[in-house]
Amino acid sequence: QVQFVESGGGSVQPGGSLRLSCAASGSAWTIYTMAWYRQSPGNPREWVAYIFSGGDAYYSASVKGRFTISRDNDKNLVYLQMNDLKPEDTAVYYCNRWGSDGWGQGTQVTVSS
């Protein structure tokens, strides 16, 4: 199985920025469409961004214009640059193959004053 390990979360004030990283291990992951998801207490997991193997990216309405997903296949990394963070962005963030049912530990992002 392919394993993804998230890092880069933390606590920031509203308007701050964070960059999340996702390290991939296993075979053939570079052909996958990759996605970032998030889940806050009491809410279902939701996707926030995904990126095709060729680099085309898409975003949910709530983060469009503030977040940027990218990937570096040579370094086995997927990134999520998050700018102008809002309290509503507080959640555990996960990376995964689009449509996959397997989940790692995620990384906590907390936005508060």
N, C-alpha and C positions, 0 to 999 in steps of 0.2 A: 504494500500500500504506500501511497505518497503521503508524507507527513509535512505539515505546515506549522511553523512556530512563529507566533506573533510577538513583537516587542515594540517599545517606543512610547507606550502609554504613560500617563501621568496626570497630575492636577495642574490646571491652568485657570487663569481668570478669563471672564468673557472678553472676546476680542483677541485672545492669544492664539498661538499656533503650535502644532505638534506634527511630527512626521512618524508614521507607523511603518514598520518594516515586517515583512513576512519572508522567512527563510524556508525554502523548499528542499526536500530530499526525496529521493526515489526516481524512478525512471519515467520518461515521457511527459513530465509535467509541463514542459515548455510549449506543447501543442494545446494545452488546455485554455479555455476561457477562464480567467481568474476573477474573483470577486471579493470585495470587502462587505461584511455584514456587521450589524450591531444589534444588541439586545439590552434593553433596560428593564428593571423590575416591573412585572405585571404586563409586559408587552411582548408580542411575538417577535422572533428574530426577523429583521428586515434587511434587504440588500441596500447598500448605499452607492456602490459603484462596481462596474465590471469592465474588463478589458480583454479584447480578443488577442489571440496569439500574435497577430500582425500589428497590434498597437492601438486599434480603434477603441475608444472608451466611451462609456455612458454613465449617467449619474441620475440618482433619484432627485425629485424636485426639491426636496428639503436641503440638499447639499450642493446642488449645481451652482457653479460660480465661486464656491468656497473651497471645495475639495478637488484634488487631482490624483488620479490613480496612474501609476506607471509601472513598468516592469523592466528588469535588466536580466535577460535570460542567461547571459554569460556569467553572472554572479549568483544566479538562482535566487533572485530577490524580487518581490513585489512591494511597492510602496503606496502609502496613502498620505499625501500632504494635506493637512487640514489647517485652513486659515480662518480667521474671524469666527472662532469657536463660540458657540452659544450654549447656555445651560441645557437646552434640549438635546444637545449632542452627547450628553453624559450617557455612557453605556459601556458594555464590554464589546470590544471590536474583534472580529474574527476574519481571517482570510481563508478561502477555500476555493476549490474548483466549483465553477458554476454548476448547480444542480446536484452536488455531492451531498450525501447524508452524514458524512463523517466530520467531526469537529474537534479542534484542539482546545487549549485552555483559554485562548483569547488574551487581550490586553485591556486593562481598565483605563478609560478616559473619563476624567471628572472635570467639569467646567462649572466653577462657582466663584462668587465673590467673597 
